[in-house]
Amino acid sequence: MNLNTLTAISPIDGRYRSKVTDLVPFFSEYALIRYRIWVEVAYFSDLVKLPLDAFKHFPKEKLAQLPQLYLEFTESDANKIKEIEKTTNHDIKAVEYFMRERFEQIGLGEYKEFIHFGLTSQDINNTAIPLLHKEADAQVYLPQLEQLHLQLKKLARNWADTPMLARTHGQAASPTRLGKEIWVFVERIEHQIKLIKQIPYAAKFGGATGNFNAHQVAYPNVHWIAFSNRLLDSLGLHRSQTTTQIEHYDYLATRLDNYKRINTILMDLARDMWHYISIDYFKQKVVAGEVGSSAMPHKVNPIDFENAEGNLGIANALFTHLSEKLPISRLQRDLTDSTVLRNLGMPIAHTLIAFQALAKGLSKLTLHPARIEQDLAENWAVVAEAIQTILRRENYPHPYEALKMLTRGNQKINQETLKEFVENLEVSKEIKEELLRICPENYLGIPPNMN
């Protein structure tokens, strides 16, 4: 059976493939090989620029050709490397042998021993992976998150003045504004975006056990730490200064935890939207041809928010494992990080599917003002807080207890009930008028700044 979207085991490469194709240039096997070649080329090019005797007669015009090894890298090239790997049983060595062949073809065969010179595999992997991760964030993850963030901003501003009954512990509570409740999520996500942009993409570059042993013994007069710092800085990466054979992944774990926190916020949003739909605050736009239920024709289910919640949960489970496992390695290294890192794209893919589902769900929402107004009209008891607070201001005796006796229990509280209560208070006419002006629709507090 051939591999396609119907036969793939993972829904990422099956049912949801079309939603995550933007990640293919970064997290596929093809992409990883291409980024490895990019790092090998960058390293070799910087070696040429050192004052080493071996490169005295290097044809400097050939340096301009080297980036073509990764810029014009094809699936055919990747397949050739995978064929070499069948013999080497080592993925990085297969890349090195491929590059040796290409060096021969472009007339640089005499310099091929300086491909991967003094390096260990993790110098390449632990530079290629943060590099591809950085580009995936910049080109795919952050733009989609920021687009979702912008969509929420627009909804919050559209509904900025819509009064709504709040619920704490599931019970009717002091009224709020619908726009403000959405702005809560706008602000939370905004803070997390600012945080995630501050986290460096850390890489490791230092030889077999992080000490530049081979480099130092071959060329003791070269400042290899400064050389490597410059190399990684040119790639937009932060070089971890003291490492074992591998990057310690602390910054990566921080980033993964940040992703997880963003997903948790969005899961909170999805559940709130689901609940507002369930109590009829929102209707959902009907899409021609869509079926809500196989048995109940009337239904328009909140499937987009449910899809988002499920994918966010899967993503967070994977992010949790990655962030907990990667910073731990036995002694100078074991291979578990390599196995786990190959799955880095999976939780990001599930996250993007959730972003798209949320965006779709939010775009289908239409406000149902009559239901929101009905809820407010049926819950006049929520203005008891306002009345007792003003009475406190006036030093009225035991206002909280008086309102508690009035509003708790089975007694139905409505506008007339509260009016009667206020009229019987021993306060001035002006205070009574002030109290009677309060209603669920205007007892809304201070709106947030949505600029």
DOMAR-743377 format. One record per residue (C-alpha): residue number from 1; x, y, z; residue in one letter; chain. Coordinates in pm, 1 decimal, padded with zeros to 6 digits. Layout:
N
    i        xx        yy        zz  aa  ch
  NUM         X         Y         Z   A   A
...
This chain:
451
    i        xx        yy        zz  aa  ch
    1   00000.0   00000.0   00000.0   M   A
    2   00147.8   00333.0  -00106.7   N   A
    3   00188.8   00615.2   00143.1   L   A
    4  -00062.1   00894.0   00090.0   N   A
    5  -00305.2   01099.1   00296.0   T   A
    6  -00539.1   00799.4   00323.1   L   A
    7  -00277.9   00543.5   00424.6   T   A
    8  -00066.2   00760.7   00658.1   A   A
    9  -00073.1   00644.3   01020.2   I   A
   10  -00049.8   00992.6   01165.9   S   A
   11  -00340.6   01232.1   01097.7   P   A
   12  -00077.0   01503.1   01057.9   I   A
   13   00031.4   01337.4   00733.4   D   A
   14  -00316.7   01205.9   00660.9   G   A
   15  -00644.5   01382.6   00733.6   R   A
   16  -00479.8   01713.3   00829.9   Y   A
   17  -00197.9   01715.3   00575.7   R   A
   18  -00334.4   02011.9   00380.6   S   A
   19  -00346.0   02221.9   00698.7   K   A
   20   00022.2   02179.8   00784.1   V   A
   21   00201.6   02180.8   00448.3   T   A
   22   00368.8   02509.4   00547.0   D   A
   23   00573.7   02311.2   00800.4   L   A
   24   00715.7   02067.5   00542.8   V   A
   25   01012.3   02295.3   00451.0   P   A
   26   01115.6   02294.8   00817.7   F   A
   27   01024.5   01971.6   00996.7   F   A
   28   01032.0   01701.6   00728.1   S   A
   29   01324.7   01461.6   00685.2   E   A
   30   01405.2   01641.2   00361.2   Y   A
   31   01417.1   01973.1   00547.0   A   A
   32   01643.2   01843.1   00822.7   L   A
   33   01893.4   01712.7   00565.5   I   A
   34   01886.0   02044.9   00381.8   R   A
   35   01953.2   02242.5   00699.9   Y   A
   36   02239.4   02008.0   00789.0   R   A
   37   02399.7   02090.4   00455.0   I   A
   38   02342.2   02459.9   00522.4   W   A
   39   02536.5   02432.9   00850.6   V   A
   40   02816.3   02227.9   00690.7   E   A
   41   02849.7   02487.3   00414.1   V   A
   42   02848.8   02779.2   00659.5   A   A
   43   03116.8   02607.2   00868.7   Y   A
   44   03340.4   02521.0   00572.4   F   A
   45   03305.3   02874.0   00431.5   S   A
   46   03416.2   03026.6   00761.6   D   A
   47   03712.0   02786.2   00779.0   L   A
   48   03825.0   02910.3   00437.4   V   A
   49   03825.4   03266.2   00570.4   K   A
   50   04066.5   03174.1   00851.0   L   A
   51   04439.2   03228.0   00790.8   P   A
   52   04509.9   02853.7   00754.4   L   A
   53   04789.7   02728.9   00531.4   D   A
   54   04559.4   02466.0   00383.9   A   A
   55   04349.5   02737.6   00219.4   F   A
   56   04628.8   02963.0   00088.4   K   A
   57   04543.6   02880.8  -00271.0   H   A
   58   04170.6   02825.6  -00229.3   F   A
   59   03979.1   02977.4  -00523.1   P   A
   60   03774.1   03229.3  -00328.8   K   A
   61   03532.2   03274.7  -00619.6   E   A
   62   03414.0   02917.6  -00550.3   K   A
   63   03269.0   03025.3  -00214.6   L   A
   64   02975.9   03182.7  -00396.7   A   A
   65   02884.0   02840.5  -00538.4   Q   A
   66   02867.0   02660.7  -00205.9   L   A
   67   02528.6   02798.5  -00084.9   P   A
   68   02373.9   02640.8  -00395.7   Q   A
   69   02423.7   02304.1  -00224.1   L   A
   70   02134.4   02387.6   00008.8   Y   A
   71   01955.1   02662.9  -00184.0   L   A
   72   01904.8   02429.6  -00482.0   E   A
   73   01871.3   02112.6  -00274.6   F   A
   74   01612.7   01876.1  -00425.6   T   A
   75   01417.1   01570.3  -00318.4   E   A
   76   01640.4   01373.1  -00553.3   S   A
   77   01943.2   01494.6  -00357.5   D   A
   78   01775.9   01394.5  -00031.9   A   A
   79   01699.0   01048.5  -00170.1   N   A
   80   02062.0   01009.6  -00273.5   K   A
   81   02172.6   01089.5   00081.4   I   A
   82   01924.6   00835.8   00218.3   K   A
   83   02075.7   00576.1  -00016.0   E   A
   84   02423.1   00654.8   00117.0   I   A
   85   02286.8   00624.1   00470.4   E   A
   86   02183.7   00264.5   00399.3   K   A
   87   02557.3   00187.3   00380.6   T   A
   88   02690.4   00422.7   00647.7   T   A
   89   02401.3   00364.4   00890.7   N   A
   90   02478.6   00720.7   00999.2   H   A
   91   02278.3   01018.4   00879.1   D   A
   92   02541.7   01290.1   00923.3   I   A
   93   02816.5   01081.8   00763.7   K   A
   94   02585.8   01031.8   00465.7   A   A
   95   02558.3   01410.6   00433.5   V   A
   96   02935.3   01443.0   00451.0   E   A
   97   02986.6   01183.3   00174.5   Y   A
   98   02725.8   01356.7  -00043.2   F   A
   99   02908.9   01687.4  -00001.0   M   A
  100   03241.5   01522.8  -00084.3   R   A
  101   03093.4   01412.7  -00416.6   E   A
  102   02965.0   01761.9  -00487.2   R   A
  103   03300.3   01914.9  -00400.2   F   A
  104   03462.3   01689.3  -00659.2   E   A
  105   03205.4   01800.4  -00916.1   Q   A
  106   03268.6   02172.4  -00861.3   I   A
  107   03646.0   02141.0  -00856.3   G   A
  108   03706.3   02154.4  -00482.5   L   A
  109   03803.6   01790.4  -00431.2   G   A
  110   04138.8   01873.7  -00273.5   E   A
  111   03955.9   02051.0   00010.5   Y   A
  112   03699.8   01782.3   00087.6   K   A
  113   03880.5   01667.7   00405.4   E   A
  114   03777.6   01998.3   00559.9   F   A
  115   03410.8   01910.2   00526.0   I   A
  116   03294.6   01831.0   00881.4   H   A
  117   03651.8   01899.0   01000.0   F   A
  118   03690.9   01830.8   01373.8   G   A
  119   03313.0   01811.9   01425.9   L   A
  120   03079.5   01563.7   01582.4   T   A
  121   02729.9   01496.6   01451.1   S   A
  122   02565.2   01706.4   01717.6   Q   A
  123   02754.9   02016.6   01610.7   D   A
  124   02551.8   01986.9   01292.4   I   A
  125   02223.0   01860.7   01438.2   N   A
  126   02223.5   02099.8   01731.9   N   A
  127   02277.8   02388.6   01491.4   T   A
  128   02051.7   02274.5   01206.9   A   A
  129   01751.9   02208.8   01432.0   I   A
  130   01744.8   02547.7   01608.8   P   A
  131   01804.4   02710.5   01269.6   L   A
  132   01507.3   02539.2   01106.2   L   A
  133   01302.6   02597.5   01422.0   H   A
  134   01382.3   02969.4   01413.4   K   A
  135   01274.0   02996.1   01051.7   E   A
  136   00957.2   02790.7   01110.7   A   A
  137   00860.4   03025.4   01393.3   D   A
  138   00928.7   03335.4   01186.4   A   A
  139   00758.8   03215.5   00868.9   Q   A
  140   00473.6   02996.3   00994.1   V   A
  141   00404.6   02970.0   01368.1   Y   A
  142   00419.2   03334.8   01473.9   L   A
  143   00234.9   03472.7   01168.4   P   A
  144  -00054.8   03231.5   01227.6   Q   A
  145  -00063.2   03305.9   01601.1   L   A
  146  -00051.2   03680.5   01538.1   E   A
  147  -00330.4   03650.8   01282.5   Q   A
  148  -00546.5   03470.7   01539.0   L   A
  149  -00454.1   03737.2   01794.2   H   A
  150  -00563.8   04009.1   01549.6   L   A
  151  -00893.2   03827.8   01484.9   Q   A
  152  -00965.6   03823.5   01859.4   L   A
  153  -00882.0   04194.2   01884.5   K   A
  154  -01135.3   04276.3   01614.8   K   A
  155  -01407.9   04071.8   01782.9   L   A
  156  -01334.2   04229.8   02120.8   A   A
  157  -01361.4   04578.7   01972.1   R   A
  158  -01678.6   04490.6   01779.3   N   A
  159  -01847.0   04377.4   02101.3   W   A
  160  -01678.6   04627.5   02333.1   A   A
  161  -02009.8   04779.7   02443.8   D   A
  162  -02219.6   04463.4   02462.0   T   A
  163  -02336.5   04406.0   02823.1   P   A
  164  -02327.2   04045.9   02934.0   M   A
  165  -02399.9   03854.6   03249.5   L   A
  166  -02079.0   03724.0   03401.7   A   A
  167  -02058.4   03387.1   03569.0   R   A
  168  -01828.9   03293.8   03853.5   T   A
  169  -01838.8   02935.1   03973.7   H   A
  170  -02102.5   02889.5   03704.1   G   A
  171  -02338.6   03125.3   03888.8   Q   A
  172  -02473.1   03464.3   03782.0   A   A
  173  -02226.1   03736.0   03882.7   A   A
  174  -02163.4   04109.1   03835.4   S   A
  175  -02226.8   04199.5   03469.7   P   A
  176  -01941.0   04250.6   03229.6   T   A
  177  -01885.2   04338.3   02864.4   R   A
  178  -01850.9   04068.6   02602.3   L   A
  179  -01566.2   04256.2   02436.0   G   A
  180  -01379.0   04279.5   02764.6   K   A
  181  -01405.3   03904.7   02820.8   E   A
  182  -01249.3   03842.4   02479.6   I   A
  183  -00988.6   04111.9   02549.7   W   A
  184  -00874.5   03903.8   02846.2   V   A
  185  -00749.6   03647.1   02594.3   F   A
  186  -00607.1   03917.1   02367.0   V   A
  187  -00392.7   04047.2   02651.4   E   A
  188  -00284.8   03703.8   02771.7   R   A
  189  -00171.8   03597.5   02425.7   I   A
  190   00001.3   03930.7   02366.5   E   A
  191   00211.6   03884.3   02679.3   H   A
  192   00311.8   03533.9   02571.5   Q   A
  193   00410.1   03649.9   02222.5   I   A
  194   00637.6   03911.6   02379.8   K   A
  195   00793.5   03646.2   02602.4   L   A
  196   00850.1   03394.7   02323.8   I   A
  197   01029.2   03654.1   02112.0   K   A
  198   01282.8   03701.6   02391.8   Q   A
  199   01390.4   03336.4   02407.4   I   A
  200   01715.1   03266.3   02217.8   P   A
  201   01744.3   02980.8   01969.7   Y   A
  202   02035.0   02804.1   02134.0   A   A
  203   02283.1   02584.2   01949.8   A   A
  204   02583.9   02372.0   02040.2   K   A
  205   02913.4   02386.2   01851.0   F   A
  206   03224.7   02252.8   02020.5   G   A
  207   03337.4   01910.8   01901.6   G   A
  208   03296.0   01560.5   02040.3   A   A
  209   03255.2   01655.3   02405.9   T   A
  210   03219.7   02031.8   02380.8   G   A
  211   03588.4   02116.3   02432.6   N   A
  212   03714.6   02166.3   02072.6   F   A
  213   03965.1   01885.9   02135.9   N   A
  214   04024.2   01803.1   01768.5   A   A
  215   04024.2   02165.5   01657.5   H   A
  216   04271.0   02269.7   01925.8   Q   A
  217   04517.1   01987.9   01860.2   V   A
  218   04516.0   02056.7   01483.9   A   A
  219   04528.4   02438.5   01498.5   Y   A
  220   04618.4   02554.7   01850.7   P   A
  221   04661.9   02917.2   01743.5   N   A
  222   04303.7   02962.6   01627.3   V   A
  223   04058.7   03104.7   01879.5   H   A
  224   03794.8   02836.5   01817.8   W   A
  225   03544.8   02967.1   02071.3   I   A
  226   03538.1   03310.2   01906.7   A   A
  227   03522.5   03143.4   01564.4   F   A
  228   03219.3   02935.4   01662.8   S   A
  229   03046.6   03226.7   01831.3   N   A
  230   03076.6   03427.3   01509.7   R   A
  231   02955.5   03136.4   01299.6   L   A
  232   02640.5   03079.1   01502.8   L   A
  233   02576.9   03449.7   01539.9   D   A
  234   02579.2   03479.7   01159.4   S   A
  235   02298.8   03220.6   01153.4   L   A
  236   02095.4   03414.6   01409.0   G   A
  237   02161.6   03158.2   01683.1   L   A
  238   02290.9   03177.7   02039.8   H   A
  239   02586.1   02947.6   02106.1   R   A
  240   02574.3   02772.6   02443.8   S   A
  241   02924.6   02826.9   02578.1   Q   A
  242   02973.2   02521.9   02799.1   T   A
  243   02821.7   02193.3   02685.5   T   A
  244   02871.9   01820.0   02667.3   T   A
  245   02851.5   01653.5   02325.3   Q   A
  246   02501.9   01798.0   02288.0   I   A
  247   02311.3   02118.0   02345.9   E   A
  248   02155.6   02113.5   02693.0   H   A
  249   01819.2   02230.1   02551.1   Y   A
  250   01729.0   02457.7   02840.6   D   A
  251   01627.1   02742.9   02611.8   Y   A
  252   01439.5   02501.0   02387.9   L   A
  253   01251.2   02365.3   02689.4   A   A
  254   01164.8   02723.7   02784.3   T   A
  255   01026.1   02781.8   02435.3   R   A
  256   00826.3   02457.8   02442.2   L   A
  257   00677.5   02553.5   02778.4   D   A
  258   00586.4   02890.6   02626.3   N   A
  259   00408.8   02715.1   02338.0   Y   A
  260   00227.0   02502.4   02590.9   K   A
  261   00119.4   02806.6   02792.4   R   A
  262  -00017.1   02973.1   02477.5   I   A
  263  -00205.5   02653.5   02395.1   N   A
  264  -00348.2   02640.5   02746.9   T   A
  265  -00477.1   02997.4   02708.3   I   A
  266  -00634.2   02904.8   02375.3   L   A
  267  -00789.3   02592.8   02527.2   M   A
  268  -00949.1   02819.5   02787.2   D   A
  269  -01079.6   03037.8   02503.8   L   A
  270  -01217.7   02737.6   02311.7   A   A
  271  -01406.4   02613.2   02616.5   R   A
  272  -01551.3   02956.0   02690.4   D   A
  273  -01670.2   02997.6   02330.8   M   A
  274  -01817.7   02647.9   02341.8   W   A
  275  -02007.8   02740.5   02657.4   H   A
  276  -02136.7   03071.1   02517.5   Y   A
  277  -02267.0   02881.3   02215.6   I   A
  278  -02430.2   02623.3   02440.9   S   A
  279  -02625.0   02893.7   02629.4   I   A
  280  -02720.9   03058.9   02300.9   D   A
  281  -02520.9   03380.9   02338.1   Y   A
  282  -02383.8   03302.0   01994.1   F   A
  283  -02537.4   03147.5   01689.0   K   A
  284  -02312.0   02991.6   01426.1   Q   A
  285  -02325.1   03079.2   01059.5   K   A
  286  -02456.3   02785.8   00861.0   V   A
  287  -02226.3   02662.4   00586.2   V   A
  288  -02408.0   02521.0   00285.6   A   A
  289  -02372.3   02145.4   00263.8   G   A
  290  -02235.0   02097.7   00615.3   E   A
  291  -02403.0   01846.1   00845.6   V   A
  292  -02415.0   01906.0   01220.4   G   A
  293  -02531.3   01560.6   01319.7   S   A
  294  -02586.6   01236.9   01130.1   S   A
  295  -02912.9   01188.0   01321.0   A   A
  296  -03039.3   01534.2   01416.2   M   A
  297  -03076.5   01766.0   01116.5   P   A
  298  -03131.0   02079.9   01326.4   H   A
  299  -02788.9   02075.4   01493.0   K   A
  300  -02498.5   02311.0   01422.2   V   A
  301  -02232.6   02174.7   01654.1   N   A
  302  -01939.5   02384.9   01782.5   P   A
  303  -01699.0   02140.6   01616.3   I   A
  304  -01427.0   02393.8   01539.7   D   A
  305  -01378.7   02475.9   01907.5   F   A
  306  -01389.2   02106.9   01996.2   E   A
  307  -01134.8   02026.1   01724.0   N   A
  308  -00910.3   02303.5   01854.2   A   A
  309  -00934.8   02180.6   02211.6   E   A
  310  -00843.8   01826.2   02112.8   G   A
  311  -00544.2   01928.6   01904.2   N   A
  312  -00419.7   02169.3   02170.2   L   A
  313  -00434.6   01886.3   02423.5   G   A
  314  -00232.1   01650.6   02203.2   I   A
  315   00019.7   01926.2   02130.9   A   A
  316   00063.1   02004.5   02500.3   N   A
  317   00117.6   01639.2   02588.2   A   A
  318   00401.8   01627.2   02335.3   L   A
  319   00542.2   01965.4   02438.2   F   A
  320   00546.1   01845.4   02798.8   T   A
  321   00741.3   01531.3   02713.8   H   A
  322   00988.2   01723.1   02497.6   L   A
  323   01050.7   01995.1   02755.9   S   A
  324   01090.1   01744.5   03040.3   E   A
  325   01303.7   01492.5   02854.5   K   A
  326   01539.9   01697.0   02637.5   L   A
  327   01735.8   01875.0   02916.3   P   A
  328   01827.1   01534.8   03064.6   I   A
  329   02109.0   01327.1   02914.1   S   A
  330   02325.4   01056.9   03067.6   R   A
  331   02677.2   01187.1   03130.3   L   A
  332   02821.1   01349.7   02815.8   Q   A
  333   02530.9   01230.0   02597.1   R   A
  334   02292.2   00953.4   02509.8   D   A
  335   02085.0   00915.0   02195.0   L   A
  336   01740.5   00978.4   02340.9   T   A
  337   01748.3   01347.4   02246.9   D   A
  338   01798.5   01260.5   01879.9   S   A
  339   01498.1   01027.8   01881.9   T   A
  340   01276.4   01277.2   02059.5   V   A
  341   01382.3   01581.7   01854.7   L   A
  342   01259.9   01416.3   01536.9   R   A
  343   00909.7   01473.2   01673.1   N   A
  344   00953.8   01847.1   01727.1   L   A
  345   00730.4   01929.0   01432.7   G   A
  346   00442.4   01711.4   01558.1   M   A
  347   00313.9   01930.6   01844.9   P   A
  348   00371.0   02242.7   01636.0   I   A
  349   00159.6   02086.1   01360.5   A   A
  350  -00122.3   02000.8   01603.0   H   A
  351  -00098.9   02357.1   01734.7   T   A
  352  -00136.8   02506.1   01386.3   L   A
  353  -00438.5   02284.8   01320.3   I   A
  354  -00588.7   02424.9   01641.7   A   A
  355  -00510.3   02784.6   01536.3   F   A
  356  -00694.1   02728.9   01210.0   Q   A
  357  -00989.0   02560.3   01379.8   A   A
  358  -01022.0   02847.0   01627.8   L   A
  359  -01003.4   03103.4   01348.9   A   A
  360  -01275.2   02920.1   01159.7   K   A
  361  -01493.8   02885.0   01468.0   G   A
  362  -01458.5   03252.4   01558.5   L   A
  363  -01543.0   03357.4   01202.2   S   A
  364  -01872.9   03165.5   01222.2   K   A
  365  -01996.8   03335.3   01539.3   L   A
  366  -02293.8   03569.1   01520.0   T   A
  367  -02415.9   03750.7   01827.1   L   A
  368  -02760.3   03662.1   01966.2   H   A
  369  -02843.7   03985.2   02154.6   P   A
  370  -03194.8   03877.7   02258.2   A   A
  371  -03059.7   03583.8   02458.4   R   A
  372  -02792.0   03796.0   02626.9   I   A
  373  -03048.0   04062.5   02716.8   E   A
  374  -03286.5   03797.2   02849.6   Q   A
  375  -03015.5   03658.4   03074.4   D   A
  376  -02949.1   04003.2   03218.1   L   A
  377  -03321.3   04070.6   03265.5   A   A
  378  -03365.5   03744.8   03455.5   E   A
  379  -03080.4   03816.8   03698.0   N   A
  380  -03151.0   04144.7   03872.6   W   A
  381  -02999.2   03997.6   04186.5   A   A
  382  -02652.4   04078.5   04048.9   V   A
  383  -02699.6   04448.9   04122.8   V   A
  384  -02721.4   04368.7   04494.0   A   A
  385  -02342.9   04414.5   04504.7   E   A
  386  -02381.6   04770.1   04375.7   A   A
  387  -02660.9   04856.5   04619.9   I   A
  388  -02481.6   04722.1   04927.9   Q   A
  389  -02157.0   04897.9   04827.7   T   A
  390  -02329.7   05237.0   04802.1   I   A
  391  -02503.8   05172.5   05133.6   L   A
  392  -02165.4   05097.6   05288.6   R   A
  393  -02043.5   05427.5   05152.3   R   A
  394  -02334.9   05594.3   05329.2   E   A
  395  -02255.9   05404.8   05651.5   N   A
  396  -02592.5   05230.1   05638.9   Y   A
  397  -02610.9   04957.8   05908.5   P   A
  398  -02549.5   04599.3   05793.0   H   A
  399  -02612.2   04648.6   05419.4   P   A
  400  -02448.0   04322.7   05313.4   Y   A
  401  -02662.9   04118.8   05547.9   E   A
  402  -02979.6   04297.4   05434.5   A   A
  403  -02908.8   04223.7   05067.7   L   A
  404  -02804.8   03869.6   05150.1   K   A
  405  -03141.8   03801.4   05313.2   M   A
  406  -03319.2   03952.8   05014.9   L   A
  407  -03131.7   03781.9   04733.2   T   A
  408  -03041.4   03433.3   04855.6   R   A
  409  -03279.3   03141.7   04859.3   G   A
  410  -03580.2   03066.2   04640.2   N   A
  411  -03720.4   03416.8   04620.2   Q   A
  412  -03730.2   03550.3   04263.4   K   A
  413  -03552.6   03884.2   04242.5   I   A
  414  -03657.9   04122.3   03967.4   N   A
  415  -03669.1   04494.5   03906.1   Q   A
  416  -03984.1   04539.2   04111.9   E   A
  417  -03844.7   04341.9   04405.6   T   A
  418  -03535.2   04559.2   04421.2   L   A
  419  -03735.0   04878.5   04371.8   K   A
  420  -03952.5   04788.0   04668.0   E   A
  421  -03643.2   04710.2   04874.9   F   A
  422  -03483.3   05045.8   04789.1   V   A
  423  -03803.1   05242.1   04856.6   E   A
  424  -03816.0   05097.1   05209.5   N   A
  425  -03457.9   05194.4   05292.3   L   A
  426  -03405.6   05473.8   05542.1   E   A
  427  -03187.1   05683.7   05316.1   V   A
  428  -03232.4   06016.0   05137.7   S   A
  429  -03434.3   06057.3   04821.3   K   A
  430  -03114.9   06130.8   04627.3   E   A
  431  -02956.2   05801.2   04737.7   I   A
  432  -03272.3   05610.4   04645.4   K   A
  433  -03268.8   05768.5   04300.5   E   A
  434  -02903.8   05678.2   04262.4   E   A
  435  -02975.2   05316.8   04357.0   L   A
  436  -03277.5   05288.1   04127.9   L   A
  437  -03073.2   05400.9   03828.2   R   A
  438  -02862.0   05086.3   03856.9   I   A
  439  -02963.6   04792.8   03638.3   C   A
  440  -02785.1   04483.6   03502.9   P   A
  441  -02729.3   04655.2   03165.7   E   A
  442  -02539.6   04954.2   03307.6   N   A
  443  -02364.6   04801.5   03608.9   Y   A
  444  -02055.2   04725.7   03402.4   L   A
  445  -01756.6   04883.5   03573.0   G   A
  446  -01460.4   05025.9   03383.9   I   A
  447  -01398.3   04908.1   03025.5   P   A
  448  -01046.2   04798.3   02932.0   P   A
  449  -00822.4   05006.8   02707.9   N   A
  450  -00846.2   04832.8   02369.3   M   A
  451  -00605.1   05059.1   02179.8   N   A
